Amino acid sequence: MLSWSNGPADEQINRLKMLKRQMFGRAKFDLLRHRVLHAT
């Protein structure tokens, strides 16, 4: 077994994917960028 985990990185990736799914087809890139920056 490894002594480290990818958990924190996986959490960030999943959060970004969720935001992209929510914004798909409803907003321009600027709004997506704004939501991503404020979600972290």
C-alpha positions, 0 to 999 in steps of 0.5 A, a space after each residue: 500500500 502507498 503511504 499517501 492518498 489522492 483523496 484531496 485531488 480527487 475531491 477537487 476534480 469531482 467538484 470541478 466536474 460537478 460545476 461543469 455539468 451544472 453550467 453546461 449550456 447555460 452560461 458563458 466561460 466567464 460565469 463558469 470561471 467565476 463559480 470555479 474560483 469562488 467554489 475553492 
